């Protein structure tokens, strides 16, 4: 589904954001892309979704090089939840979703009220302007925007940010439901609980490099959901171990 080789990116001569990333994401899995704030997670997602140009290395999605993949057909296959809600503040949730869904074929689009109900959005706010919403309500509308086109590939950047505990549980359940439908999920986060509960595999990044000392990231554990069992396989590591690239338990 996604293949990245020697990915580099710079925001100028003195700010190299990515330093040669290598990873693959398989069809139908939830892939966690983890790292601290400012590590290059969002930059990588913006490259994969076509927002940032001028990268180095090779990136392919749906079996096509990224330069050829960013067509109207490509964008109809993906859904994106950005780190910060990108919504029209003077429009309601319903009107925002009507606008964004207009970019897709009618037969591909989910019902607006249906998806807002699934996200437990308050019905009395559906036709009020986004400017009157709380952060959690805006996050729900943003998730609805990402899901409304029934995407094959879903990019989620800190999906549970701004949600209360019950809202976070709801979002995790919805992400699991998407995986069961066959949707591939690229989950960008620094939330270790989300990674623990959702991801089949995880990769770590720090300062744009696919290498990180586990002492700064985890309680000395790595995980992967077994294909044969829903139970986690935990593997305890030494304190001074440094890991490169994708992490999974054997």
Secondary structure, DSSP 8 states (H G I E B T S, - for coil): -EEEEEEEEESSTT-EEEEEEEEEE-TT-EEEEE--TTSSHHHHHHHHTTSS---EEEEEETTEEHHHH-SHHHHTTEEEE-SS----TTSBHHHHHHHHHTTS-GGG---HHHHHHHTT--GGGTTSBGGG--HHHHHHHHHHHHHTT--SEEEEESTTTT--HHHHHHHHHHHHHHHHTT-EEEEEES-HHHHHHH-SEEEE-BTTBSEEEGGGTSSSEEEEE-SS-SSEEEEE--TT-EEESEE---
